[in-house]
Structure formats: C-alpha cells, structure tokens
Amino acid sequence: MTPPKTTPSKYLIELCGVTKLYQTEERLVQALAGVDLEVPPGQFLAIVGRSGCGKSTLLNLLGGLDKPSDGEVSVSGQNILTMSDKQLTNYRRFTVGIVFQFFNLLPLLSVLENAALPALLAGRKKDFAFQRAEELLINIGLEERLHQQASLLSGGEMQRVAVVRALINDPPLVLADEPTGNLDSKSAEAVLSALRELTSHGKTVVMVTHSREAAAIADLTREMRDGAFID
C-alpha cells in the first residue's frame, strides 16, 4: 500500500474556522469555537491549557480520530472533513503518528513487536518492518530492550517505544497527547528530547500539555481557553 497523494502547500497544517459540537444528555457543548491555525513543516508546536479547554479535541481532529462540525482541517493537503472511511484509514497510517499519554502498548508483545506493528498493519513486509523498528529503537536508546516484554518496561521506556511506533511509517506529522503526564522528570526530559529531535529530520510535532515547562521545548506555544486560542 502506498501513501496518499497530497496537494503542495507552504503549511503542513491548516485549520480555518474549525468548530466542534458535542451533544450530551443535558446540553450542546461547543468544544472548539472557530479555531484558525497554520503550522509550517518542521515546526514543534505546543498547545497548552487546562483540562476541558479543547486542546485534546483539536488533537483528535488532526489525528483523523474525529471530524469537525464546521470549518476545514487540512494536513499535508488533505481535507479531513471530506475524507471517506478508507481515506481516513490511509491518512492515519501514513500521514500522522500519535503518541498517547497512557502509551497503549500491547503488554504481552515485545518492544520490537510493538514498534513494528503499525508497519505490518499497513502492509509492509515483515523483514522491512522489523528492521526499521530495530533501527529506530536503537536510535532512541532502547537497544537492550528489543526483545523484552513491554509490560516490564518503565514508564519512560514505554513512552519512547510509543514514539518509535508513531514514527514507524515515516509520517510527516507526529501528535503527542500529554506525553510526559505520567512520567518522572528524568523520563519526561528524555521523551521531550526525542520529540524535539524529530524536527531536525523534517517532522512536524504538535504536543498538547498542561505543563508550561514541557511546552518550553517547542518552537511555538499557543494557549487555549474555552475552545479557542487566546494568544
């Protein structure tokens, strides 16, 4: 399977008038209120704000895990609002990699197997998938953990495996959802350093966090409140 074709643009990410509404049992909730955003390739953007401000909703839209109620979300020239289910699957495999707060590793699989899994699901050959996974894991300092069961890793090691898993299909965009939220300071520093390093290889990184200390590593910081940027 080959990555989807994209339309050239000076921005990797373009959001225009993005609104997201959720219907609860009690009322209609506006999670995002007319958000505009442009991010060039190779930039590290940190989005900060309190819980419930809309930053995770925005990340879900960028990741193709949800669609906006109105407005446009374009990544690598692809408008998420107009994508079919098949196109969204292809988008999530090749255009975006996601690093989750709670790691989401398969505990009984080895570190190498966890890292290679998205490539295998995308139809890559087994030899290629495992070779690339091994190279990335070694580069991030996990050469002694390749064949260890994922459940035996420390939190910091698990998150570094999650970073490799997000990179395995070489996406131009990496999203990180509170990647240091469950880590001690030393492990958090290692994960942030790994994310920072990605931009030197042309990747664009968007991280949502409540921590201004973590956000300080980014090229640009934007603050959200009540579903909109306030800066």
C-alpha positions in Angstrom: 0.0 0.0 0.0 1.3 3.5 -0.9 0.8 6.7 1.0 -2.0 9.0 -0.3 -1.2 11.8 -2.8 -1.1 15.2 -1.3 -1.5 18.8 -2.5 1.6 21.0 -2.1 1.2 23.8 0.5 3.6 26.1 2.5 1.9 24.8 5.6 1.7 21.2 6.8 -1.3 22.1 9.0 -4.1 24.5 8.0 -7.2 25.0 10.2 -9.9 27.5 9.2 -12.9 28.3 11.3 -12.9 24.9 13.0 -15.9 24.3 15.3 -16.7 21.1 17.1 -20.0 20.5 18.9 -20.9 17.6 21.1 -24.4 16.7 22.2 -24.6 15.5 25.8 -27.8 14.3 27.6 -28.2 17.7 29.1 -26.9 20.2 26.6 -25.0 21.0 23.4 -21.3 21.6 24.2 -19.0 23.6 22.0 -15.5 22.1 22.3 -13.9 24.2 19.6 -15.1 27.7 18.6 -13.9 28.9 15.2 -10.2 27.9 15.5 -7.7 29.1 12.9 -4.1 27.7 12.8 -1.3 27.4 10.3 1.9 25.4 11.0 4.8 25.1 8.6 6.6 21.8 8.1 9.4 21.0 10.6 8.0 23.1 13.5 7.3 22.0 17.0 4.0 23.4 18.3 2.9 23.1 21.9 -0.7 23.7 22.8 -1.3 24.5 26.5 -4.4 24.8 28.5 -6.4 23.5 31.4 -8.5 20.3 31.1 -11.6 20.8 29.1 -10.3 23.8 27.1 -10.4 21.9 23.7 -6.8 21.0 23.2 -7.4 17.2 23.1 -10.4 17.7 20.8 -8.1 19.6 18.4 -5.5 16.8 18.5 -8.2 14.2 17.8 -9.2 16.2 14.7 -5.6 16.5 13.5 -5.2 12.7 14.1 -8.3 11.8 12.0 -9.9 10.3 15.0 -12.8 12.7 14.8 -14.3 15.2 12.3 -15.1 18.9 12.8 -18.7 20.1 12.9 -17.7 23.0 10.7 -14.6 24.5 9.1 -11.6 22.9 7.4 -8.9 20.7 8.8 -6.2 20.2 6.2 -3.0 18.2 6.8 -0.5 17.6 4.1 -3.0 19.0 1.6 -5.7 16.6 2.7 -9.1 17.9 4.0 -10.2 15.6 6.8 -13.8 16.8 6.6 -14.2 15.4 3.0 -12.4 12.0 3.6 -14.1 8.7 3.2 -13.5 6.0 5.9 -11.0 4.3 3.6 -9.1 7.6 3.1 -9.1 8.3 6.8 -7.6 4.9 7.5 -4.9 5.6 4.9 -4.4 9.0 6.4 -3.9 7.6 10.0 -1.4 5.0 8.7 0.8 7.3 6.6 0.3 11.0 7.4 0.1 11.1 11.1 1.7 9.2 14.1 0.2 9.6 17.6 1.9 9.3 20.9 -0.7 8.7 23.6 -0.4 9.7 27.3 -1.1 6.2 28.5 1.3 4.5 26.0 -1.3 2.0 24.6 1.4 -0.7 24.1 0.3 -4.4 23.9 1.8 -5.7 27.2 2.4 -9.3 26.1 4.3 -8.3 22.9 8.0 -7.5 22.9 9.3 -4.0 22.4 10.3 -4.8 18.9 6.9 -6.3 18.1 5.0 -3.3 19.5 7.1 -0.9 17.5 6.8 -2.8 14.2 3.0 -3.4 14.5 1.7 -0.3 12.6 4.0 -1.1 9.7 2.8 -4.6 9.5 -0.9 -3.4 9.6 -0.1 -1.0 6.8 1.0 -3.9 4.6 4.8 -3.6 4.9 6.9 -6.7 4.6 7.8 -8.3 7.9 11.6 -8.0 7.3 11.3 -4.4 6.5 9.0 -3.6 9.4 11.2 -5.3 12.0 14.5 -3.8 10.6 13.1 -0.3 10.6 11.7 -0.8 14.1 15.0 -2.0 15.4 16.9 0.9 13.9 14.5 3.4 15.4 14.6 1.7 18.8 18.4 1.7 18.8 18.4 5.4 17.9 16.2 6.2 20.9 18.4 4.2 23.3 16.4 1.0 23.7 18.9 -1.4 22.1 19.0 -3.5 25.3 15.2 -3.8 25.5 14.3 -5.0 22.0 13.1 -8.5 23.0 11.8 -7.6 26.4 8.1 -7.8 27.1 6.5 -4.4 27.0 4.8 -4.8 30.4 8.2 -5.0 32.1 9.4 -1.6 30.9 9.5 1.6 33.0 7.0 4.4 32.1 9.7 6.4 30.3 10.8 3.4 28.3 7.2 2.7 27.3 6.7 6.2 26.1 9.9 6.0 24.0 8.6 2.8 22.4 5.4 4.8 21.7 7.4 7.5 20.0 9.1 4.8 17.7 5.7 3.3 17.0 4.4 6.7 15.9 7.4 7.0 13.5 7.4 3.6 12.0 5.5 4.5 8.8 7.5 7.8 8.4 4.6 10.2 8.8 5.3 14.0 8.3 3.2 14.8 11.4 3.6 13.5 14.9 1.0 14.3 17.6 1.7 13.9 21.3 -1.1 13.9 23.8 0.3 14.8 27.3 3.3 12.6 26.6 5.0 13.5 29.9 1.9 13.4 32.1 2.7 10.1 33.7 6.5 10.3 33.8 9.1 11.4 36.3 11.2 14.4 35.5 14.2 12.4 34.1 12.0 10.3 31.8 10.0 13.3 30.7 13.2 15.1 29.7 14.2 12.1 27.6 10.8 11.9 25.8 10.7 15.6 25.2 14.3 15.4 23.8 13.2 12.6 21.4 10.2 14.7 20.2 12.4 17.8 19.8 14.9 15.7 17.7 12.2 14.8 15.2 12.0 18.3 13.8 15.7 18.1 12.8 14.6 15.3 10.5 11.8 17.4 8.9 8.9 16.2 11.1 6.2 18.5 12.4 5.3 17.9 16.0 2.1 19.1 17.8 2.0 18.4 21.5 -0.8 19.2 23.9 0.1 19.6 27.5 -1.0 21.3 30.7 2.7 21.8 31.6 4.4 25.1 30.5 7.7 23.6 31.5 7.2 20.8 28.9 6.0 23.4 26.4 9.2 25.4 26.7 11.0 22.9 24.4 8.7 23.8 21.5 9.3 26.4 18.7 5.9 27.9 19.3 3.4 27.8 22.2 -0.3 28.6 21.8 -2.7 28.7 24.7 -6.3 27.5 24.5 -9.3 28.6 26.7 -12.9 27.8 26.1 -12.3 26.2 22.7 -10.2 28.9 21.2 -6.7 30.2 21.1 -6.2 33.3 23.4 -2.8 34.4 22.1 
